[in-house]
Each structure stands twice: as structure tokens, then as C-alpha cells.
């Protein structure tokens, strides 16, 4: 039996436009999703050896031409805490501007000051839903982080800059285990009341399951009708794609992902890579969901960055290739 070559792969996404009306579950999916690339920040922060500034700048510039909705480029945490992000100002001084919105992660007012000086397009403030993780990650209580968020969003708003609130360990904590959904909802409600442009739930160490993701986002949508919701998934236990589908079915249309599946949190034991950007885009395009992202460009970027970082990327599509000629979701 002759094995089919990659060029002989079936055309078009499955189940395909001709079957969309027959697949009732497709009706519940968004027509288009926003893809937020976090590789230059979340992906690189877990690399043990220093990544040269030149490599970071080249990566961000490459990604900014691929149709992503935004790129989380840098983090303004203390350099002593995350040395990999110590060159945030140098990176932002050299990247190409104006093609894709560039976002910086901030943990406090000092981080906002540094971000404002760099001219970021938006900010992402992170705190944890568990006390243990918040102290490990930010060296303060949740209450102290909420106060820092109030100060930070006031500063950002005064400059006309939107700020997202990301609630990490929203589905489970590596130190404490179970995180009460009511605590996550309360943090989200207070963040929305303070003016957060988006509320993002983070599965920091990949502890979530699809049923949990579905329930949490439906509860959040009921608690905060009209709020803009996003999700930050990790694939630590292999449930990333399943959790992505659960979030889609629950109405979420904004997803963080990391090129090649890079990622992890230095302060969360067991936190391996994020959901892989090109794997996610490949799946979405195959389902007929538009992203505006150039999948081929993502694959090339992942393959190029792998030897420069000296790590083996966990992404799957860069190994197996594209399964079919991509459909309407392709840029």
C-alpha cells in the first residue's frame, strides 16, 4: 500500500462548511476568536539560560507580522525575581511598533511606571486565586495584590491604557489544591468593578478539566454579564485542547497561547508549557473558526526559534505538519 504524501492530504477543514448545519454543537461556537501570543513573555521566562535581547526582539518582530491579535512581549517584574525579563526596556526600545498591539505584564504600580515609560499598547495585571501561590509569585497576600491592582489600574487609566486582570491558579493551586470558585468569582467581580478591560482565568499548572472550565465560565458570565472574558491554559496534564474546546462552548473567544508550547511559571511547581499557539490555530482553522493568523508563518517561527533557544519545543504541528489545506480561518 502506497503511503500518501503530505501534498495528498485532504483539503479543507473537518467537518467542513457543507456539514456545519448538521453538526448542532458547531452552532454554539464563536465564528472568530482572538489569539493572544504570550510566548515572548510567559514562554521565555521559564528558559533557564539567558536568552539574548536580539533573539527576543527578532521573535516579537516575526510574530507581529502574522495576524495575531496581540503579543505579550515583556514582563515588568523585578529583575531579581525573573532575570529572563530584566531586559524589558531594551526589548521594547528595539521592537517594531504599529503592526500588532504589544502588552506588558505588571504586578504592581512600579511595574506600571516602567511600562508607561516604554509606551506599551495595553497592560496585563496578574494575581493569584490562592494565597500560597500569590505569596510565592508576588511575595504578598491576595488583599495586598488587590490594592496594588487598584493603584495600577488608576495609573493606567489616567494614561488611557487598558488593563486586563488575569487571575492565576483559578482552577487549582499546586500548593493548596482546590480553589473555591466563589473566591475566583469574587476576585473577578471586584476587578470588573475597578474597570478591568478583560477578566482572564489562568490554569497556571494545567490542573483544570473540561467540565470545570465549562462551569467556571458559565458562572462567571452569569455573575458578570457583558464582561469580556479570556482564558490562559496550560497543557501540563495533556488537557489543553479539551479545555480549549470547553471554553469555546462556554462562550469564550479570547485565548492566550505560546509559540511552540513554551511556558511555565518559575513559582508554580509543575507548571509546564502553555497551550501551543500553532496547535491551537491548526485546530480552530480545521473547525472553520476564523483567527486571522497565518498558520504557516507560526510553524516557521517555531521551527526557527527552537535551535536558538536550545530547547525541544513540545508543540505537535511543527513535528507532524499541517493535516489539510487550511480553510477560511487562515489569514
Secondary structure as the mmCIF struct_conf table of DSSP 4:
data_model
#
loop_
_struct_conf.conf_type_id
_struct_conf.id
_struct_conf.beg_label_comp_id
_struct_conf.beg_label_asym_id
_struct_conf.beg_label_seq_id
_struct_conf.end_label_comp_id
_struct_conf.end_label_asym_id
_struct_conf.end_label_seq_id
HELX_LH_PP_P HELX_LH_PP_P1 UNK A 2 UNK A 5
HELX_RH_3T_P HELX_RH_3T_P1 UNK A 6 UNK A 8
BEND BEND1 UNK A 9 UNK A 9
HELX_LH_PP_P HELX_LH_PP_P2 UNK A 10 UNK A 10
STRN STRN1 UNK A 11 UNK A 11
BEND BEND2 UNK A 12 UNK A 12
BEND BEND3 UNK A 14 UNK A 15
HELX_RH_3T_P HELX_RH_3T_P2 UNK A 17 UNK A 19
TURN_TY1_P TURN_TY1_P1 UNK A 20 UNK A 22
HELX_RH_3T_P HELX_RH_3T_P3 UNK A 24 UNK A 28
BEND BEND4 UNK A 29 UNK A 29
BEND BEND5 UNK A 31 UNK A 31
STRN STRN2 UNK A 32 UNK A 32
STRN STRN3 UNK A 34 UNK A 37
HELX_RH_PI_P HELX_RH_PI_P1 UNK A 39 UNK A 43
HELX_RH_3T_P HELX_RH_3T_P4 UNK A 44 UNK A 46
BEND BEND6 UNK A 48 UNK A 49
HELX_LH_PP_P HELX_LH_PP_P3 UNK A 50 UNK A 52
HELX_RH_AL_P HELX_RH_AL_P1 UNK A 53 UNK A 63
TURN_TY1_P TURN_TY1_P2 UNK A 64 UNK A 67
BEND BEND7 UNK A 69 UNK A 69
STRN STRN4 UNK A 70 UNK A 75
BEND BEND8 UNK A 77 UNK A 77
TURN_TY1_P TURN_TY1_P3 UNK A 79 UNK A 81
HELX_RH_3T_P HELX_RH_3T_P5 UNK A 83 UNK A 85
TURN_TY1_P TURN_TY1_P4 UNK A 86 UNK A 87
HELX_RH_AL_P HELX_RH_AL_P2 UNK A 88 UNK A 94
BEND BEND9 UNK A 95 UNK A 95
BEND BEND10 UNK A 98 UNK A 100
STRN STRN5 UNK A 101 UNK A 106
BEND BEND11 UNK A 107 UNK A 108
HELX_RH_AL_P HELX_RH_AL_P3 UNK A 109 UNK A 118
TURN_TY1_P TURN_TY1_P5 UNK A 119 UNK A 119
BEND BEND12 UNK A 121 UNK A 121
STRN STRN6 UNK A 122 UNK A 128
BEND BEND13 UNK A 129 UNK A 130
HELX_RH_AL_P HELX_RH_AL_P4 UNK A 131 UNK A 138
BEND BEND14 UNK A 139 UNK A 140
HELX_RH_AL_P HELX_RH_AL_P5 UNK A 142 UNK A 158
TURN_TY1_P TURN_TY1_P6 UNK A 159 UNK A 160
STRN STRN7 UNK A 163 UNK A 168
TURN_TY1_P TURN_TY1_P7 UNK A 169 UNK A 171
STRN STRN8 UNK A 173 UNK A 173
TURN_TY1_P TURN_TY1_P8 UNK A 174 UNK A 176
STRN STRN9 UNK A 177 UNK A 177
HELX_RH_AL_P HELX_RH_AL_P6 UNK A 181 UNK A 193
TURN_TY1_P TURN_TY1_P9 UNK A 194 UNK A 195
BEND BEND15 UNK A 197 UNK A 197
STRN STRN10 UNK A 198 UNK A 202
TURN_TY1_P TURN_TY1_P10 UNK A 204 UNK A 205
BEND BEND16 UNK A 206 UNK A 206
HELX_RH_AL_P HELX_RH_AL_P7 UNK A 210 UNK A 223
TURN_TY1_P TURN_TY1_P11 UNK A 224 UNK A 226
STRN STRN11 UNK A 229 UNK A 232
STRN STRN12 UNK A 234 UNK A 234
TURN_TY1_P TURN_TY1_P12 UNK A 236 UNK A 237
BEND BEND17 UNK A 238 UNK A 238
HELX_RH_AL_P HELX_RH_AL_P8 UNK A 240 UNK A 249
TURN_TY1_P TURN_TY1_P13 UNK A 250 UNK A 251
STRN STRN13 UNK A 254 UNK A 257
STRN STRN14 UNK A 258 UNK A 258
HELX_RH_3T_P HELX_RH_3T_P6 UNK A 259 UNK A 261
TURN_TY1_P TURN_TY1_P14 UNK A 266 UNK A 267
BEND BEND18 UNK A 268 UNK A 268
TURN_TY1_P TURN_TY1_P15 UNK A 269 UNK A 270
HELX_LH_PP_P HELX_LH_PP_P4 UNK A 273 UNK A 273
STRN STRN15 UNK A 274 UNK A 274
HELX_LH_PP_P HELX_LH_PP_P5 UNK A 275 UNK A 275
STRN STRN16 UNK A 276 UNK A 276
HELX_RH_AL_P HELX_RH_AL_P9 UNK A 277 UNK A 286
TURN_TY1_P TURN_TY1_P16 UNK A 287 UNK A 288
STRN STRN17 UNK A 290 UNK A 290
HELX_RH_AL_P HELX_RH_AL_P10 UNK A 295 UNK A 309
TURN_TY1_P TURN_TY1_P17 UNK A 310 UNK A 310
BEND BEND19 UNK A 311 UNK A 311
BEND BEND20 UNK A 316 UNK A 316
HELX_RH_AL_P HELX_RH_AL_P11 UNK A 317 UNK A 320
BEND BEND21 UNK A 323 UNK A 324
STRN STRN18 UNK A 325 UNK A 325
TURN_TY1_P TURN_TY1_P18 UNK A 328 UNK A 329
#
